[in-house]
Amino acid sequence: MHDTNEIIGGADTHADTIHVAVISPTGRPVADHEFATTAAGYRAAIKFLTGHGVVRVVGVEGTSSYGAGFTRALVAEGMPVVEVCGPDKAIRRRRGKSDAPDAYSAARAALSGHGVSEPKDERIGVVRALLGARRSAVKARTASINQIKALLVTAPDSVRDRFRRLATKQLIAALTRIRPGAQTDSLVAGTLMAAKVLAERVAFLDEQVASLTTELDELTAVLCPALRSAYGVGPDTAAQLLVTAGDNPARLRSEASFAALCGAAPVPASSGKTVRHRLSRGGDRAANNALHRIALCRMSRHEPTRAYAARQSQAGRSKPEILRLLKRAIAREVYRLLTRTVCIPDYGDLRPARQSRNITLTAAARHLGVWPGTLSRLERGQSYDDQLADIYRAWLASAA
């Protein structure tokens, strides 16, 4: 007869194995065993846990990495799961390291509730994967373009004179069309061959970046439409902020905590009679970069932000100080959009109304005094501007 008392589980996870431990509610070790990281292994591990009693909670190391499969299996069985940090380094130095003690440490952490958090959202893992792939493609594209331009510096005169004055986009298009085999000079032919291969690589990476951006656009719009509705928040910045928030759910307890996580919390930098703050150099630098890009976009095109920046400049604040204020305000806004239900305006009626009146996008944009791309993004729900939408809607109604 199996014991039906409550038990607490812990799992130390690896690429090929997981070590599962069971403790009593008082922290007494009960049993531990190693299982394979396969569907059958997960079923056996769950049977091992339930065979010792009613599972109160299971602490798993690396719920978004080596422990992702086991976490999915536990959740499918309706078992509460928490993510635990690795064993304390001071304790590890005293006791040494092996799988069984680490599994028991995970179980004790789950029992105490110290250093635990909710498991990572799997959907955020998809965003993280797409974002990483996109950024590596962008990095490789930049490296290839730099190689082409460096190659042209030392290329034969006939090659350099032909391509040196072309803009990057024109240069890539021209190099993909050349035929190195038609050259009689081996030096020229070799140089053109290298340039052509690099240009084709850039063209291929352009397609990858566009495809990944589209995927991120669709996914972030589904995961957090409120975030995507904010001015200046595109697929890349939205993806990064979602990843940062998803990787650090405990840091969403307040907007001040989230601002500190993003490196947007003000840091005192006063001296003598000078009282001031500076930009933080801590926190998640990728999230800080996302806030920075949003702030720059708003300072460039968002009229309320432009007016605010002008007022702060007249008050004697420098551009870095204005950026610090803007990034702190944007962090506050992003926190609200991530943690609350926000009503999103529906502009789905604009494009059908324009098309039914046979009005081109260019004509509508010219009449409203905006760029056609601005109206296109508004119609597709990729940007939100209630004032412009109301003016646009009223004009379309009057043009009936």
Steps between C-alpha positions, in 0.01 A plus 500: 500500500645838396515789743233756412649786706606820328846506350718764331700422189819646360676447168858562393486509119758424231500446124458120518386433857297646785555411863179513703491514880212475748487657847236512771322825603753525784794482257598139574654320198276219375639367172675603179553347156637585156290494182558557130384822333249320280121473504530159666753638749267787593212257553719284722614807698140609559406145606798507738376826655137397536604162634627667816194711573295797388725753328470845654752670271801412285806722476676476164831657399502657153132487404584681175809293413585141601189477717252622238380153397457378858318821591254448212437143615438609861264781397308258274444281808368799695793519741611838640849590374740773607837591355786492747846651479812285513640406842675774694868512404618518862302188589621328183863569594450341843293200391625445148283447194309203365157445351330355808591786741401753232161333457443504876604867509241575231232322704594690818494830310151417372393415857638823649396723211840671513652591163214354295289647221230401257613284206583688182220545248570270203362759258769741618751227419378509140540879494851464642593246232367715214663813641836325535480368144411843364780676684759246392381546139529879532848464650613266222353735237692794643821297509456399133438860391812612688698225327380618158596861569839398637553283191429792269762714672781278370326378183649566154430848366244380246295333774538779754404774257194305390351438846653743750237776464192277526281506810481174695169385353608581145840341561348169613261493205780576252739239643239223489463560123868490402664206317853447632563219249484746212816677624836420341707646784523239778543767769185682390310173462596381851410832659162510326430138596560576868288815480218317321491220759488754783227699323290187450545424869373850587197454273424164662533648850271787399231245422559325831479825696175595324349156564599496867375856547163400359481205740591723795248760384217247502603327822553814709169641376326187633694477830467864600299718260501780756879521489499506120246782509747733671664759276845400380477136614576272205541122475864497613460731801174334605663157477794608715276653769283186506810280535637716782168495684450127439849412624457706817136464615594579859623843388148598388382555857509878446577746223805621694636145511442458127672835430802386702501171306513696174777730626263799484492584871663837581838482673607793723802687359505808720814679611525807719234748398416304184197277544438268207440140393654296222408201286540162667771272363349189658205278419422313180692693235296354214179626664668835564593517132137429406381789721772721350383429143138570595606829660700606193206414272264709711741791520520494122133458401265508800374855544417478875849357564662765281319772694604344832864475389493866390368607841764301683771642274384855576516413869871431456506121483744328266398237244624208717292632790194534276553146373522376858166662583340363184629146554372504858158614380497239222594227750202605712274487193636159390448357850136607490452350154661170607311455826153644435220447255499798263229566243646522150332731246359329193590661168381209288232714335739754348642305206164355380345849524781651290491224242122517467537866397779422251744727683866408471723490804721769349203734444375450854846559644545816293167638621578425867858627474670175605717240333319211321692254718354665811146444374582146387627404848195663656260308275675167574506558876879520513494847654241683707402866488142566610508866396620421146254208475207724598600765243551233234164337577317833489659591165406163351141549617484843340642363173213253464 
